[in-house]
Amino acid sequence: MSPSTFFGLQGHALSRFQTALIVAPSFILFGYNQAGIGGLITEDDWVKTFPQIDTVNATPAEKGPRSTLQGFVVAVFVIGAFLGSLSCSYSGDRFGRRNVIFFASICSLIGEVLEASSFGLAQFIIGRLIVGLGVGQLSSLVPVWQSETSGAKNRGRHVVLDGVFICLGYSLESWINLAFFEIHTGPATWRPPIAIAILFSIVLAASIYAFPESPRWLLMTNQGVQARENLAVLRGLPQGHPDLLAEIEGIEISLEITRDGGAKLSQMLKMGEDKLVYRFALCLLLQFYQQMSGSNLISVYAPILFQENLKLSSELSRALSAGALTWKFLSSFLAFAAIDRFGRRAVFMISGAGMSCCMIALAVATSFPTSNHGAQVAAGCFIYLYNMFVPIGFLGANFLYCAEIAPLRLRMAMSSISTANHWAWNFLVAMVTPIAIYSIGWQYYIVFATVAACVPVSVYFLYPETMGRSLEDLDLMFKQSPSAWGTVRYEKKLRAEAAAHDGSISDAVDEKMGKREHSEGL
């Protein structure tokens, strides 16, 4: 396939188009739809259309059951996302990365149409479920596709852009909701904000087949000629270039090493030489941290936190929420600057420590009566500060890391199941939050503070650095490390040896592999 097939572009120029037309709409849809009804559920026309989940005008006796149902309506999106991401463990390898991304964009389009045209709660719930199905597939598959089509040097920045666009989706949704809120009455206050997401689904569906399929998936399905052509276009190199041939050879070696195991869940539950259960556990724990550190709580329920928890006016609550999510979007560029400079471990530890401190401060500030103006201002400030720390490590980098440490034949299965785990905890937070804010108030933040405090400790001891390594080198690094507990120390040793000999990390891995094969031959 010639470079002209892909807009006549190749290399970095093609990568920029990929980011603009595929990555951006995919993760704007993620943020926009996830936060999509958090700021709408107190609108006058909304509560008239869906009185079953009206908590604004509810009596004390009605508020509990309605809060539970409201939490379910918000969380049904997450049920769809859970099923969508889980399905990719099969469909991503069976049908290819591009085909599933196209199907996901159609799901999100159909669901958004159903949501925006709803006149009953049942139709809205079905639409939200279908949107979730599409977004779940995108959240699982697009980071894998990015990792497999990006070079090792800038892979972190490419995938961390996911978090930037998620934040942009949150921010767009908040300001659009505020703009239509100023209409004050009628269905225009909530239907257009939902319908606007349709534009991103259309762009994604129309663009996906203009980009190359993953060379790693093509090699895995024995389409070697096409894989070489695609990789040449992605790297901007001629097909006979030594670097290109070396990368192809590395992928083929990785495939050969893992060929006997196959992409089976049972393989991920065994330690073995590849330490698969350890790698799988790292992915699951990282996605658990992403949700149970409070990220979704602040992003989705920010208007409710300001309005019902801090007792501010509806308009001011929306403005402060939009400002907080815009600040989150701007802060996400910190991760873009740091991920390939300071590494994955550093951004995870900084993010976790910052989130924990902010949640503790938020619990203290909201424990005072709402008549305490100083405490209200402090709580608002800590919501903003929290939104600075979240994207540093847990809006993109978590998806990147899971795709990086998985072996090729299990990458899709491991990534999809760990992302499904992300959505499962997301569902728990979405269901519990309306009830928890109503019943235990400030004490709810202590849960998230405790979980976030565990992040720096566990990352320091358990999570090896992946910056600067090819995906195949990472696979060999896990294979060669003496034990799961010793993997972090082993990775540091390899990096130190590479620095001492003024060589690349890949060279250090290859040297270790050569010595090992020589000793085995003797």
Secondary structure, 3 states (H helix, E strand, C coil): CCHHHCCCCCHHHHHHHHHHHHHHHHHHHHHHHHCCCCCCCCCHHHHHHCHHHCCCCCCHHHHHHHHHHHHHHHHHHHHHHHHHHHHHHHHHHHHCHHHHHHHHHHHHHHHHHHHHCCCCHHHHHHHHHHHHHHHHHHHHHHHHHHHHHCCCCCHHHHHHHHHHHHHHHHHHHHHHHHHHHCCCCCHHHCHHHHHCHHHHHHHHHHHHHHCCCCHHHHHHCCCHHHHHHHHHHHHCCCCCCHHHHHHHHHHHHHHHHHCCCCCCHHHHCCCCCCCHHHHHHHHHHHHHHHHHCCHHHHHHHHHHHHHHHCCCCHHHHHHHHHHHHHHHHHHHHHHHHHCCCCCHHHHHHHHHHHHHHHHHHHHHHHCCCCCCHHHHHHHHHHHHHHHHHHHHHCCCHHHHHHHHHCCHHHHHHHHHHHHHHHHHHHHHHHHHHHHHHHHCHHHHHHHHHHHHHHHHHHHHHHCCCCCCCCHHHHHHHHHHCCCCCCHHHHHHHHHHHHHHCCCCHHHHHHHHHHHHHHHHHC
